[in-house]
Amino acid sequence: MDIWEPDYAELKEIYEEYFSLKYACSLEDKFALIGLICYLTNKLRLKNPDITCWEVIAKIAFKEGSYTDEYVKNLRGLSIICEDFMYGITKFPTFGFKTDKEILNKIKEVLHNWVPF
């Protein structure tokens, strides 16, 4: 495999299929969603170093209701993005939120508005 494989179009297609946050509203909400999940995951890793972003997202997102396969696929992609952003980082922004409850509420708000799901 050479360094140009997959080509740009193929790579973009893979990204859009598994990792796109295109429905997560504004750019600010996208950054807040990623950053706040990273913040919570990092905080929880102080007690349990093996916890993953996926586990944190699942605990927040799957409290009630039913979910489409597409929604779950997008959440899994989000968890991988968060893991990547966390690599080698120990400090994360809280975007002005002071408490864990405020952070959780913001994450829930963005996920709730993550249309068309």
C-alpha positions as CSV (number, residue, x, y, z in Angstrom):
1,M,0.0,0.0,0.0
2,D,1.4,3.3,-0.9
3,I,0.9,6.5,1.1
4,W,-1.8,7.8,-1.3
5,E,-4.1,4.9,-0.6
6,P,-6.9,5.2,0.2
7,D,-7.2,8.2,-2.1
8,Y,-8.7,11.5,-0.9
9,A,-12.3,10.6,-2.0
10,E,-12.2,7.2,-0.4
11,L,-10.7,8.6,2.8
12,K,-13.4,11.3,2.9
13,E,-16.1,8.7,2.4
14,I,-14.8,6.6,5.3
15,Y,-14.7,9.6,7.5
16,E,-18.2,10.7,6.6
17,E,-19.5,7.1,7.1
18,Y,-18.0,6.6,10.6
19,F,-16.8,9.8,12.1
20,S,-18.7,12.8,10.8
21,L,-20.5,15.1,13.3
22,K,-22.4,16.8,10.5
23,Y,-25.6,16.7,12.5
24,A,-24.3,18.0,15.8
25,C,-25.4,21.6,15.2
26,S,-22.9,24.5,15.4
27,L,-19.2,24.3,15.4
28,E,-19.2,25.4,19.0
29,D,-21.5,22.5,19.9
30,K,-19.3,20.1,18.1
31,F,-16.2,21.2,20.0
32,A,-18.1,21.3,23.3
33,L,-19.5,17.8,22.8
34,I,-16.0,16.4,22.1
35,G,-14.3,18.4,24.8
36,L,-16.8,17.8,27.5
37,I,-16.9,14.0,26.8
38,C,-13.1,14.0,26.9
39,Y,-13.2,16.0,30.2
40,L,-15.6,13.5,31.8
41,T,-13.8,10.5,30.6
42,N,-10.4,11.9,31.8
43,K,-12.0,12.6,35.2
44,L,-13.4,9.0,35.4
45,R,-10.1,7.5,34.4
46,L,-8.6,8.8,37.6
47,K,-10.7,6.2,39.4
48,N,-10.9,3.6,36.6
49,P,-8.1,3.9,34.0
50,D,-9.7,1.4,31.7
51,I,-13.0,3.3,31.1
52,T,-13.5,4.3,27.5
53,C,-15.2,7.3,25.8
54,W,-17.7,4.8,24.4
55,E,-18.7,3.7,27.9
56,V,-19.1,7.3,29.0
57,I,-21.2,8.3,26.0
58,A,-23.3,5.1,26.3
59,K,-24.1,5.9,30.0
60,I,-25.2,9.4,29.0
61,A,-27.0,8.7,25.7
62,F,-28.8,5.5,26.4
63,K,-30.8,6.4,29.5
64,E,-34.2,6.0,27.9
65,G,-36.0,5.5,24.7
66,S,-35.1,3.5,21.5
67,Y,-32.3,4.4,19.2
68,T,-31.7,3.8,15.5
69,D,-28.7,1.9,14.3
70,E,-27.5,5.1,12.6
71,Y,-27.6,7.0,15.9
72,V,-25.6,4.2,17.6
73,K,-23.1,4.1,14.7
74,N,-22.6,7.9,15.0
75,L,-22.1,7.7,18.8
76,R,-19.5,5.0,18.3
77,G,-17.7,7.2,15.8
78,L,-17.9,10.1,18.2
79,S,-16.3,7.9,20.9
80,I,-13.3,7.2,18.6
81,I,-12.9,10.9,17.8
82,C,-12.9,11.6,21.5
83,E,-10.3,8.9,22.2
84,D,-8.1,10.4,19.5
85,F,-8.4,13.9,20.9
86,M,-7.5,12.6,24.4
87,Y,-4.3,10.9,23.3
88,G,-1.5,12.4,25.3
89,I,-3.7,15.1,26.9
90,T,-4.5,15.5,30.5
91,K,-6.3,18.9,30.7
92,F,-9.6,19.6,28.9
93,P,-11.7,22.7,28.6
94,T,-15.1,22.8,30.3
95,F,-16.4,25.6,28.1
96,G,-17.5,27.7,31.1
97,F,-19.5,25.0,32.8
98,K,-18.7,24.8,36.5
99,T,-20.3,21.5,37.6
100,D,-20.5,18.0,36.3
101,K,-24.3,18.4,36.2
102,E,-24.0,21.4,33.9
103,I,-21.5,19.4,31.7
104,L,-23.8,16.4,31.5
105,N,-26.8,18.7,30.6
106,K,-24.8,20.3,27.8
107,I,-23.8,16.9,26.4
108,K,-27.4,15.7,26.6
109,E,-28.6,18.8,24.9
110,V,-26.3,18.5,22.0
111,L,-27.0,14.7,21.7
112,H,-30.7,15.4,21.9
113,N,-30.5,18.0,19.1
114,W,-28.3,15.7,17.0
115,V,-30.7,15.6,14.1
116,P,-32.1,13.7,12.3
117,F,-31.9,11.1,15.1
